[in-house]
């Protein structure tokens, strides 16, 4: 019986939630038994991992709070547009989300977004550990940073735009679409020209 669950852990990069175990027909008590026997360890409430598995904090945060979208510096990092690993994890959630526990998470900065801006530009991207999470696209992130320039250090802001300008796989049509959504076309065009 444990072999099947261990196999499932391995298929999920060493991490499972109670919900995932129940969805395949096993009882949550099986996890408690495995925990007592030292086969697994508790990472968070209702989240377990195999022992000695390096923890992907971004993936674990997404499991715990499925509505988060990685944004700002964290999204830049996932898109290789930031020259360092961010100290804090930046996430955006809808204003309607009741996630008071999220604010208590260590090193997590929470941003709120209303309606369309929250839902637009969400993409699946791999973390450095290879797990897939939700983050904003490069184009949405660039426009978020320009629109909310005070949220990100000016040098990071300029470096990200400079890298974007030089990228081969940029989508200028999509970038323009988000710039129109935020009404920042003129500011974006000025920055793009200045940083070429």
N, C-alpha and C positions, 0 to 999 in steps of 0.2 A: 504494500500500500504506500509506504514512504517513497519507494522508487518512482512511482508515477508523479508524486508531488515534486520530488527533487528534479525530475525531468522537466516538469512545468516551470520550476524556478530557473533552470538552465536555459529554457526557451525564452525567458523574460529577463535575461541579463542578471539573473540571481536575485530578483526582487518580485514579490507577489503581494497583492492585497487580499484581505479577507474576502472581499467581494468576488475577486477573480477565482478563488478557490471554491466558493459557493456556487458560482456560475457553472462550474464543471461537475457539480454534484457531490462535492465533499463538504463535510461539516467544518465549521470554524474551529471546533474543538480539536480537530486533527492538528492544526497549527499550534495550539496550546501544548499538546502532547509533544510535538516535535521540538518546541521551544524548551520544555522541561528536560528533554533528552539531550539537549545541546546540539541538535542538528541544524537549527536556524537561530537567528536572533531578531529581536524586535527593533525596527528602525524608527517607527512612528506608531501612533495608534492605528491599528488595522493594517499595518504595512510591515512585512517581514523580509529578511534576506538570508541567503546562505551565509554561513560563517566565512570570514576572510574574503568577502567580496568588497571591492572598492566601491564606495557609494557615490552615485551620480546625483548630486544635490538638486540639479535642475529637473531631472526625471522624477525624483522623489517628490519635489514640490508640485509638479504637474499631476502626479498621481493623487496627491492629497487635496489639491485644489484644481479640478479639471477646467475651471473657467479662466485660469490665468493664461495670459499670452505674454511671452517674454518680449520686452520692448527696450527702447533707448540703448544704453550701453551694453546690456546683455544681448540684445538682438544684433548690435554691431559686432560683438565678439563672435557670435555664431556665424555671421556672414564674413568672417575674417577681415573686418574693417576696423578693428581695434588692436593696437599693438601690444596689449597686455590683457591678463585675466582681470575682469572687474572685481573689486572688493565686495561690492553689493550686487544683489540680483535685482534687476528692474523688471517689474511685471505690471501689466495693465489689466484691469477687470472692468466690467460694466458698472456704471453707477448704481444699478439696481441690485448688484450682488451683495448679499449679506455675508461677509466673510471677516468678521471681527478678529478671528483667530489668525488670519493671514497677516494682519498688522503686527502680531506678536512674534512672528517668525524672525529669527536672527538673521541679520544682513539682507533683509528683503525690503525693498522700497516699492510701495504700492502706488500706482497711478490709476485714476478713474477716468473713464471715457463714456460719453453718452452715445447711444444708438449706433448710427452708421460708422463713425470713425472707429469704434471698437471692433465691429465685425469685418471691416475692410482690410484686406492685405494680410490675412492670417495664412501662414504657410507652414508646412511640416518641414522640420530641419533637424539634423542630427547634432547631438551634443558631442563634446570631445570624447565621451565614452561610447558613442555610437547609438545611443538611444534617441528615438524620435520624439520631439516635443513640438509645441505650437509656438511660433514666434512671428513677428511681423516681417514682411518682405523687406528687402533692402530699400526699395522705393518708398514704402510706407514709413520706414524708420527714418530715412533722410528727411521726409516731409514733417514727421513728428518732431524731429530735432530742430528744424528750421522754425516750425510753428511755435515750439515751446523752448526756445533757445536757452532760457534760464535753467532748464532742467539738466543740462549737460555742460561740462567744462568747455569753454570756448575753443581750446586747442584740439580737444577730441572732436568737437563739432566740425572744425575746419579740416582736420585730417581725414575724417570720414567722407566728407564731400569731395575732397581732393582724390581720395582712393576711388570713389564712385565714378568720378569724371574719367579716370584712366582705365576703368574696367571694360573688358571686352563684352561681357554678358549682361550689361546694363539694359534696362528697358525704359527708354526715354518717354515712350507713349504712356506707360503706366505711371512713371514719375510725374508727368504733366497732369495726369488724371487726379492724382492725390494732391498736387499743388493747387489745382482748381478747387478741389473739395475743401481745402483749408484757406483758400483765397490768398495764396502766397506766391503766385506765378512770378510777379516782378522780382521779389526778393530771391527766389530760386534762380531765376535767369541771371541776375546780377552776380550771385555767388558762383554759379557755374562758369560764367565768363571770366571772372576774376581768378579762378583757381585752375584754369586750363593750362 
